Amino acid sequence: MITLEKVNKYFNRRKRNEIHIINNTSLQFEDTGLVALLGASGSRKNYFVKCHWWTR
């Protein structure tokens, strides 16, 4: 199982123009199956996918 717990992602961290794009989000995925992340172009879906590799 893949588990993401309390994931946060910022751009320009600790600067005046800081943007908090992923806010305290948790997910669990089974070992088998297919997962699709849907969202508008530019909604930073790829950053959430990269979070998996940081939590391994």
CYANA upper distance limits for C-alpha pairs under 8 A (distance plus 0.5 A):
  1 MET  CA     28 GLN  CA      7.47
  1 MET  CA     29 PHE  CA      6.15
  1 MET  CA     30 GLU  CA      5.17
  1 MET  CA     31 ASP  CA      5.22
  2 ILE  CA     28 GLN  CA      6.21
  2 ILE  CA     29 PHE  CA      5.54
  2 ILE  CA     30 GLU  CA      6.98
  2 ILE  CA     31 ASP  CA      7.37
  2 ILE  CA     52 HIS  CA      8.18
  3 THR  CA     26 SER  CA      8.02
  3 THR  CA     27 LEU  CA      6.36
  3 THR  CA     28 GLN  CA      4.94
  3 THR  CA     29 PHE  CA      6.89
  3 THR  CA     52 HIS  CA      8.47
  4 LEU  CA     25 THR  CA      8.17
  4 LEU  CA     26 SER  CA      5.64
  4 LEU  CA     27 LEU  CA      5.62
  4 LEU  CA     28 GLN  CA      6.81
  4 LEU  CA     51 CYS  CA      8.21
  4 LEU  CA     52 HIS  CA      7.32
  4 LEU  CA     55 THR  CA      7.70
  5 GLU  CA     24 ASN  CA      8.19
  5 GLU  CA     25 THR  CA      7.02
  5 GLU  CA     26 SER  CA      4.77
  5 GLU  CA     27 LEU  CA      7.07
  6 LYS  CA     23 ASN  CA      8.28
  6 LYS  CA     24 ASN  CA      4.79
  6 LYS  CA     25 THR  CA      5.40
  6 LYS  CA     26 SER  CA      5.65
  7 VAL  CA     22 ILE  CA      7.33
  7 VAL  CA     23 ASN  CA      7.24
  7 VAL  CA     24 ASN  CA      5.49
  7 VAL  CA     25 THR  CA      5.50
  7 VAL  CA     26 SER  CA      6.86
  7 VAL  CA     51 CYS  CA      8.08
  8 ASN  CA     20 HIS  CA      7.99
  8 ASN  CA     21 ILE  CA      7.99
  8 ASN  CA     22 ILE  CA      5.38
  8 ASN  CA     23 ASN  CA      5.50
  8 ASN  CA     24 ASN  CA      5.76
  8 ASN  CA     25 THR  CA      7.36
  9 LYS  CA     20 HIS  CA      6.57
  9 LYS  CA     21 ILE  CA      6.15
  9 LYS  CA     22 ILE  CA      5.41
  9 LYS  CA     23 ASN  CA      7.51
  9 LYS  CA     47 TYR  CA      8.41
 10 TYR  CA     18 GLU  CA      7.31
 10 TYR  CA     19 ILE  CA      6.01
 10 TYR  CA     20 HIS  CA      5.01
 10 TYR  CA     21 ILE  CA      6.30
 10 TYR  CA     22 ILE  CA      7.70
 11 PHE  CA     18 GLU  CA      6.23
 11 PHE  CA     19 ILE  CA      5.66
 11 PHE  CA     20 HIS  CA      7.14
 11 PHE  CA     21 ILE  CA      8.03
 12 ASN  CA     16 ARG  CA      8.48
 12 ASN  CA     17 ASN  CA      6.90
 12 ASN  CA     18 GLU  CA      5.20
 12 ASN  CA     19 ILE  CA      7.16
 13 ARG  CA     18 GLU  CA      5.85
 13 ARG  CA     19 ILE  CA      7.98
 14 ARG  CA     18 GLU  CA      6.79
 21 ILE  CA     44 ARG  CA      8.25
 22 ILE  CA     48 PHE  CA      8.30
 37 LEU  CA     45 LYS  CA      7.15
 38 LEU  CA     45 LYS  CA      8.05
 39 GLY  CA     43 SER  CA      6.64
 39 GLY  CA     45 LYS  CA      7.51
 44 ARG  CA     48 PHE  CA      7.66
 45 LYS  CA     49 VAL  CA      7.21
 46 ASN  CA     50 LYS  CA      6.85
 47 TYR  CA     51 CYS  CA      7.02
 48 PHE  CA     52 HIS  CA      7.97
 49 VAL  CA     53 TRP  CA      8.44
 50 LYS  CA     54 TRP  CA      7.49
 51 CYS  CA     55 THR  CA      7.05
 52 HIS  CA     56 ARG  CA      7.10
